[in-house]
């Protein structure tokens, strides 16, 4: 009986070891296929890079103003509550009033058009991008191509203040950047896919093709948030195209990283996982996970029921409140 028990335990341990090893082994990279994400079936398209200027029709602005002027009254927040249950409607009213009466879209439109903008068709979708080249490059200064990708929810507007610093030669530096900043498909002025399945690996492939259309077979990259995940896939699939990759939002989502995270919950002193000066960013794990669960309800809705948002955002002010909720979550967590 004891012999049978010992043999059973041994078989179980071997099985678990085999499964863990299978779980930890790095799988081979799948082939990256060219896919058509635009309307209809794959076809050849007249595909020059076209100039683009932001010019919103008057009727769209008039429709927005009408909706803001005729929205239903706000439900007052509970007494003593700020943003614990979502966007505080007292603040939302002030912002909507500013949007209605003081915000000047035409002035903002001029600002948004300050950098050269273009569109080009990639895999059936019109991709919008900003392309800024440095002026008057001194002799001996290298011009480095840089792919700059925004996050979610975000846009290329995030880069307007830093573009001059990246594209202007500076004393003491022997390089300057030529920046290409595309809108992710479905964001800003980039066309959205008409069928499901467009993931970060496909978008990374599209952005590689975009850079090649512009004339850069090798380039540097920078991104954060969802943009980081896109460029992470690009770097893994096409390492020969990437001269360097910088990220301000590094994410590792591998089986090994999750196991290390769980083990560190027992003993956070493992030197190979978290540096002591970073403990407060990771621990206590229960508190960090709880915070993420509380503050990311919007994320779950957008990831699982995006079509429902089409109705919600038809009154516009919901877009504002949901976006501000995410900004506050990032600021205070």
Secondary structure, DSSP 4 states (H G I P E B T S, - for coil): -HHHHHHHHHHHHHHHHHHHHHHHSPPPPPP------SSSS--------EE------HHHHHHHHHHHHTPPPPPPPPTT-SSTTSS-HHHHHHHHHHHHHT--HHHHHHHHTSS-EEEEEETTEEEEEEEE--SSPPTT-EEEEEEEE--TT--GGGGHHHHHHHHS--TT-SEEEEEEEEPPTTSTTSPPPSSS---HHHHHHHHHHHHHHHT-SSEEEEE-HHHHHHHHHHHHH-GGGEEEEEESS-----HHHHHHHHHHHH-TT-TTT--GGGHHHH-SHHHHHHHHHHH-HHHHHHHH-HHHHHHHGGGSHHHHHHHHHHHHHHHH-
